[in-house]
Amino acid sequence: DFRPFLIQQEVQSLKFFKGLQLTEVGSLIEALGRRKGQLGDHKNLAEWLKAENVSRIQVEEVEFVELKKGEVVVQQVLSLLEQSTDVPSLASSLEESYRLVDQLPDDTSKKEVQKKMAQHFSTLPPYQLRELFDTKLPERIEQSSLKEDVVKEMSREKLEETLEEVNKWYQQIKEESKSEFEVVEKLSGLKSFLGKVLHSPASKTVPFALYEELLNVGLIEQIPQGVKKGKTRGS
């Protein structure tokens, strides 16, 4: 759980020495609560601690030659993403993740890390998937194919779960909206999200009945091609 705070300051490890003072721990915590480049005039954590007269904590910085190993970046990126519990922290973690990805020397390694990121996101609960797709993320991330890759990685079970939630969200919108305009606006956003996830290769394996429900309420205009009537869950 502590590792993401080290990663964002490009720190490999910390060493603590006998006689450590509470004020020194306080200086360390204050620095780790900031992001890279937010340490004032100090270019890294080691300089910050030195300026704060911290002598019993030693910083070992990340070796970028090690960062060239794709598996190391995967571990660091997944660790960052797993700590993200809301959209603001997710956007920040994604920016940090792509900064790490950019250190890799070749496109193959970069694509492999993004694939792992997509696999992680494809397992999120439906409401978090919707937040990911509905939120305008930093330009660097929007220009990547991350969201499209997430859709490709969705399993049949995850897509079924998501479509069932979409139907529930539709009912909530109809019941809770205060005006017809509000209904139209919210349904437009829901249809947009639905249109994106239905590009999943797993869409052809989803039970016909789920699509029929969405069709009956007007969330989709037609049943996706290849879906057979009578297909049931688990078949």
C-alpha positions as CSV (number, residue, x, y, z in Angstrom):
1,D,0.0,0.0,0.0
2,F,3.0,2.3,0.6
3,R,4.6,1.6,-2.8
4,P,2.5,4.0,-4.9
5,F,3.7,7.0,-2.8
6,L,7.3,6.0,-3.6
7,I,6.6,5.4,-7.3
8,Q,5.2,8.9,-7.8
9,Q,8.5,10.4,-6.4
10,E,10.6,7.9,-8.5
11,V,11.9,6.3,-5.4
12,Q,13.0,2.6,-5.4
13,S,13.4,2.2,-1.6
14,L,14.0,4.0,1.7
15,K,16.5,3.1,4.4
16,F,16.0,4.3,8.0
17,F,18.9,4.5,10.5
18,K,19.1,4.3,14.3
19,G,18.2,7.5,16.1
20,L,15.4,8.4,13.6
21,Q,13.5,11.5,14.9
22,L,9.8,12.2,14.7
23,T,10.5,15.5,12.9
24,E,12.3,13.5,10.2
25,V,9.4,11.2,9.7
26,G,7.1,14.2,9.5
27,S,9.3,15.7,6.7
28,L,9.2,12.4,4.8
29,I,5.4,12.1,5.1
30,E,4.9,15.7,3.9
31,A,7.1,15.1,0.8
32,L,5.4,11.8,-0.1
33,G,2.0,13.5,0.1
34,R,3.1,15.5,-2.9
35,R,3.6,14.6,-6.5
36,K,6.7,14.6,-8.6
37,G,7.7,18.2,-9.3
38,Q,5.8,19.6,-6.3
39,L,8.8,19.7,-3.9
40,G,9.5,23.4,-4.5
41,D,13.0,24.1,-5.7
42,H,14.1,20.6,-4.9
43,K,14.4,18.3,-7.9
44,N,13.8,15.0,-6.0
45,L,13.0,13.6,-2.6
46,A,16.7,13.2,-1.5
47,E,17.3,16.9,-2.0
48,W,14.1,17.8,-0.1
49,L,15.1,15.6,2.9
50,K,18.6,17.1,2.9
51,A,17.2,20.6,2.9
52,E,14.9,19.6,5.8
53,N,18.0,18.4,7.8
54,V,16.8,14.8,7.6
55,S,20.0,12.7,8.0
56,R,18.6,9.3,9.2
57,I,16.6,8.5,6.1
58,Q,18.4,7.5,2.9
59,V,16.6,7.5,-0.5
60,E,17.4,5.1,-3.3
61,E,16.0,6.4,-6.6
62,V,14.6,4.4,-9.4
63,E,17.1,3.1,-11.9
64,F,15.6,3.9,-15.3
65,V,17.5,1.0,-16.9
66,E,15.3,-1.2,-14.7
67,L,12.2,0.6,-15.9
68,K,13.0,-0.6,-19.4
69,K,11.8,-4.0,-18.3
70,G,8.1,-4.2,-19.1
71,E,7.2,-6.5,-16.2
72,V,8.5,-3.9,-13.7
73,V,6.4,-1.2,-15.3
74,V,3.3,-3.5,-15.3
75,Q,3.7,-4.1,-11.5
76,Q,4.1,-0.4,-10.8
77,V,1.2,0.7,-13.0
78,L,-1.2,-2.0,-11.6
79,S,-0.2,-0.9,-8.1
80,L,-1.1,2.7,-8.9
81,L,-4.4,1.8,-10.5
82,E,-5.5,-0.5,-7.6
83,Q,-5.1,2.4,-5.2
84,S,-7.5,4.6,-7.3
85,T,-11.0,4.6,-5.7
86,D,-12.6,7.5,-7.5
87,V,-12.4,9.3,-10.9
88,P,-10.0,12.2,-9.7
89,S,-7.5,9.7,-8.3
90,L,-7.9,7.4,-11.3
91,A,-7.1,10.3,-13.7
92,S,-4.1,11.1,-11.7
93,S,-2.9,7.5,-11.5
94,L,-3.4,7.1,-15.3
95,E,-1.3,10.2,-16.0
96,E,1.5,8.7,-13.8
97,S,1.0,5.3,-15.4
98,Y,1.5,6.7,-18.9
99,R,4.6,8.6,-17.8
100,L,6.0,5.2,-16.7
101,V,4.9,3.6,-20.0
102,D,6.7,6.3,-22.0
103,Q,10.0,5.2,-20.4
104,L,9.8,1.9,-22.3
105,P,12.0,1.6,-25.3
106,D,9.7,0.0,-27.9
107,D,6.0,0.0,-29.0
108,T,5.6,-3.7,-28.3
109,S,6.3,-3.3,-24.6
110,K,4.1,-0.2,-24.4
111,K,1.2,-2.0,-25.9
112,E,1.7,-5.0,-23.6
113,V,1.5,-2.7,-20.5
114,Q,-1.7,-1.0,-21.9
115,K,-3.2,-4.4,-22.5
116,K,-2.6,-5.2,-18.8
117,M,-4.2,-1.9,-17.8
118,A,-7.2,-2.7,-20.0
119,Q,-7.5,-6.2,-18.5
120,H,-7.6,-4.6,-15.0
121,F,-10.3,-2.1,-15.9
122,S,-12.4,-4.7,-17.7
123,T,-13.0,-6.4,-14.3
124,L,-14.3,-3.3,-12.5
125,P,-17.9,-3.1,-11.3
126,P,-20.3,-1.7,-14.0
127,Y,-20.7,1.7,-12.3
128,Q,-17.0,2.2,-12.3
129,L,-16.7,1.1,-15.9
130,R,-19.4,3.7,-16.7
131,E,-17.5,6.4,-14.8
132,L,-14.3,5.5,-16.8
133,F,-16.1,5.9,-20.1
134,D,-18.2,9.0,-19.2
135,T,-15.2,11.0,-17.8
136,K,-13.1,13.2,-20.0
137,L,-9.6,12.0,-19.1
138,P,-6.3,13.8,-19.7
139,E,-5.6,14.3,-23.4
140,R,-2.6,11.8,-23.4
141,I,-5.0,9.1,-22.2
142,E,-7.9,10.0,-24.5
143,Q,-5.6,9.8,-27.5
144,S,-4.6,6.3,-26.6
145,S,-6.8,3.3,-27.4
146,L,-7.2,2.4,-23.7
147,K,-11.0,2.6,-23.6
148,E,-11.4,0.6,-26.8
149,D,-8.9,-2.0,-25.3
150,V,-11.0,-2.2,-22.1
151,V,-14.1,-3.1,-24.2
152,K,-12.1,-5.8,-26.1
153,E,-11.1,-7.4,-22.8
154,M,-14.6,-7.6,-21.3
155,S,-15.7,-11.1,-20.6
156,R,-19.2,-12.4,-21.5
157,E,-20.0,-12.5,-17.7
158,K,-18.9,-8.9,-17.2
159,L,-20.9,-7.7,-20.3
160,E,-24.0,-9.5,-19.1
161,E,-23.6,-7.9,-15.6
162,T,-23.2,-4.5,-17.2
163,L,-26.2,-4.8,-19.5
164,E,-28.3,-5.8,-16.5
165,E,-27.1,-2.7,-14.6
166,V,-27.9,-0.6,-17.7
167,N,-31.5,-1.8,-17.5
168,K,-31.7,-0.9,-13.8
169,W,-30.2,2.5,-14.4
170,Y,-32.8,3.1,-17.1
171,Q,-35.6,2.4,-14.6
172,Q,-34.0,4.7,-12.0
173,I,-33.7,7.5,-14.5
174,K,-37.4,7.2,-15.4
175,E,-38.4,7.1,-11.7
176,E,-36.1,9.8,-10.3
177,S,-35.9,12.4,-13.0
178,K,-37.9,15.6,-12.4
179,S,-38.6,16.5,-16.0
180,E,-38.8,15.1,-19.5
181,F,-35.7,17.1,-20.4
182,E,-33.7,15.5,-17.6
183,V,-34.8,12.1,-18.7
184,V,-33.7,12.7,-22.3
185,E,-30.4,14.1,-21.2
186,K,-29.6,11.2,-18.9
187,L,-30.8,8.6,-21.3
188,S,-28.5,10.1,-24.0
189,G,-25.5,9.5,-21.7
190,L,-26.6,6.0,-20.9
191,K,-27.1,5.1,-24.6
192,S,-23.6,6.5,-25.4
193,F,-22.1,4.2,-22.7
194,L,-24.1,1.3,-23.9
195,G,-23.1,1.8,-27.5
196,K,-19.4,1.7,-26.5
197,V,-19.6,-1.5,-24.5
198,L,-21.6,-3.3,-27.2
199,H,-18.4,-3.2,-29.4
200,S,-17.1,-5.9,-27.2
201,P,-16.4,-9.2,-29.1
202,A,-18.3,-10.9,-26.2
203,S,-21.6,-9.1,-27.3
204,K,-22.5,-12.0,-29.6
205,T,-22.5,-14.4,-26.7
206,V,-24.9,-12.5,-24.5
207,P,-28.4,-14.0,-24.0
208,F,-31.0,-12.7,-26.4
209,A,-33.4,-11.8,-23.5
210,L,-31.0,-9.2,-22.2
211,Y,-31.0,-7.4,-25.6
212,E,-34.7,-7.8,-25.9
213,E,-35.2,-5.9,-22.6
214,L,-33.0,-3.0,-23.9
215,L,-34.8,-3.0,-27.2
216,N,-38.2,-2.8,-25.6
217,V,-37.3,0.3,-23.7
218,G,-35.6,2.0,-26.6
219,L,-32.0,1.9,-25.4
220,I,-30.9,0.0,-28.5
221,E,-32.5,0.1,-32.0
222,Q,-31.8,-3.5,-33.0
223,I,-30.4,-6.8,-31.6
224,P,-26.7,-7.1,-32.4
225,Q,-26.0,-9.3,-35.4
226,G,-25.1,-12.9,-34.5
227,V,-27.1,-13.1,-31.3
228,K,-29.4,-16.1,-31.5
229,K,-32.9,-16.0,-30.1
230,G,-33.4,-18.5,-27.3
231,K,-29.8,-18.2,-26.0
232,T,-29.9,-18.3,-22.2
233,R,-27.3,-17.4,-19.5
234,G,-24.5,-19.9,-19.2
235,S,-25.2,-21.5,-22.6
